[in-house]
């Protein structure tokens, strides 16, 4: 039984069957391989969003590790899916995205307030610094909470150029 797993994701506008040749090769080398369609691609439904797609990969990695007692998980994506794989190793999920949007809005309001202050009194500058430090602390806490929600689920990320796996081999052409 394999001790290492690979979650393969095809990029835009592809579907998982395009990765069959690579999946077969890896499975023959004793990897547990799961090839899936990103949400709203191929046969998959769902929202078109990076956080949802990243969270799907995180959930799949947790499921594979627990169900098959795997030591390591690698996520592999082509094209846009490669970017989603990078989001997943950063533990970027829906909760994190929503919290970051709130913090970003507060940062934008703070910048707007700062830019409107014609007279930058020491009191205003001090308020600005304190608020900025609070927002930075909230952002750090948000990221730490995300890492706590998804501990040790992904070990490695591979981002592939889609042309390396989709060009058929013909005499005189090699990927």
Buried (B, 14 or more C-beta within 10 A) or exposed (E): EBEBBBBBBBBBEBBBEBBEEBBEEBBEEEBBBBBBBBBBBBEBEEEEBBBBBBBBBBBBBBBBBEEBEBEBBBBBBBBBBBBBBBBBBBBBBBBBBEBBEEBEEBBEEBEEEBEEEEEEEEEEEEBBEEBBEEBEEBBEEBBEBBEEBBEEBBBEBEBBEBEEBBEEEEEEEEE
